Amino acid sequence: MAKITYIEHDGTEHTVDVKTGLSVMEGAIKNNIPGIDADCGGACACATCHVYVDEAWASKTGEKSAMEESMLDFAENVEPSSRLSCQIKVTDDLEGLTVRMPESQH
Amino acid sequence: MADPKAKVVILGAGHAGGSAAAFLRQYGHEGPIVLIGDEPIAPYQRPPLSKAWLKGEADASSLALKDDAWYAENDCDLRLGVTAVSINRATKTVLLSPNGAVTYDYLIIATGARARKLPIPGADLGGVMELRTAADAEALKGALGPGKRLAIIGGGYIGLEAAASARALGAWALIIEREPRILARVACEELSTFFQDYHQAKGVNFELSAGVKALEGENGQVRRVRLNDDRVIDCDAVLVGVGALPNEELARDAGLDCANGIVVDLQARTADPSVFAIGDVTHRPLPLYERQFRLESVPNALEQAKQVASAITGHAPPNPEAPWFWSDQYDLKLQIAGIPFDADSRVIRGDRAAAKFAIFHLKGDQVQAVEAVNAPPEFMMGKMLILNRKPVSRERLADSSISMKEVAA
């Protein structure tokens, strides 16, 4: 279990407990947090679960796969801290993780 | 017209129905929500059933759209194992089975589609399966494993994904297709050929242009498939994946317009202002292609769930989207955007031998659809080009030394 804070583009914060083993995207969907669409349910096929992960967490959230990199390259408002949240697995190490959402997923 | 206190009844607790309930709450709807489903479990994702779940890479809790507690916490009255029998639009009442009735201010029909049945002898034998629900997937998984023989009738996406999963689990697999090629109704010839070759290399067998005369069994259990030419193939299980039919009867009986799906507008509304329909069961407008069509896909279910939640709550409607689909087979990620209506030419970009390519379908110089295999840039930019209708050069599109960003610029 890890406490994760999701911050919408307008600044609204949602802090929820997410089970270990789920993805950061699944934590948002199961808690009905607006701003992460995840149209493909986590298959890395749609780039609609785009989030920004603070630099401080980069090592704990792991490396981007080539597929994720490639999908992100074509999403809107991409920054160096951009990730697809379906590709970040929740571990106990992610306790306190904060992710921010882009203005739009489409 | 938004009424935050209105009582919303959703018939069908699949991806569309479950998402509509979630978006209603997300968009601030305060009135009661009743979500009625005939399956015994809360809304879940179906796409993994033929892919990750079948291979044992996903469990039931990861399939669930929401945790079970979400429904109570969000005042969503989830009624499982309940079927709607009829809709009375005059009294705004739905009759339920096994018993009871529910009234509504707004009704959302999200009854989905059901597997088409094969009208042949033996279709009701044990071990003859379809793949629409978690229960179906559970049964299929039980029939797969090293040394087991699975005969798949229908070379569509469900059949191909099940074949890939069966091979991953060590089972023998055969695909029997009535048409001369697999994916005949949903993909172009080049893609059919590519997928058939790939599956063959992975050990899947094919019988094309082949009809099934009967399924034969022993002690009520299927053991053989008899083809039209009387050849007989031994098997332990049969998966029938020959398309789906919309569950539109409730709507039709209630006098709502149906034409291979319940006819709705871009708010997902029927001709009755109190009744909406979303997901696989609808015949919906596709403004990009200037026609009505029935789509079977999760992105469509989500888009219409947003449309209806917006219409009821007064929330801003979702941005228009190009229809899109995906499929995972072995290490292949197929992503399709658009539908090749009226396309008059095709452009192939990339390397088929390296399993990294895309097929663009054009109408004049506009992209109508793209089928991308392990090619996310082609898919993402293709989807954008389909939406913005920007003309492209066929020569540049075919040249993979020019990046997709430049081609679309």
HADDOCK unambig.tbl for C-alpha pairs under 7 A between the chains (distance, minus, plus):
assign (segid A and resid 30 and name CA) (segid B and resid 65 and name CA) 6.26 0.50 0.50
assign (segid A and resid 30 and name CA) (segid B and resid 66 and name CA) 4.31 0.50 0.50
assign (segid A and resid 30 and name CA) (segid B and resid 67 and name CA) 6.01 0.50 0.50
assign (segid A and resid 32 and name CA) (segid B and resid 22 and name CA) 6.62 0.50 0.50
assign (segid A and resid 32 and name CA) (segid B and resid 26 and name CA) 6.92 0.50 0.50
assign (segid A and resid 34 and name CA) (segid B and resid 26 and name CA) 6.66 0.50 0.50
assign (segid A and resid 39 and name CA) (segid B and resid 298 and name CA) 6.95 0.50 0.50
assign (segid A and resid 39 and name CA) (segid B and resid 299 and name CA) 5.62 0.50 0.50
assign (segid A and resid 70 and name CA) (segid B and resid 376 and name CA) 6.17 0.50 0.50
assign (segid A and resid 70 and name CA) (segid B and resid 377 and name CA) 6.57 0.50 0.50
assign (segid A and resid 71 and name CA) (segid B and resid 376 and name CA) 5.65 0.50 0.50
assign (segid A and resid 71 and name CA) (segid B and resid 377 and name CA) 6.79 0.50 0.50
assign (segid A and resid 74 and name CA) (segid B and resid 377 and name CA) 6.69 0.50 0.50
assign (segid A and resid 74 and name CA) (segid B and resid 380 and name CA) 6.16 0.50 0.50
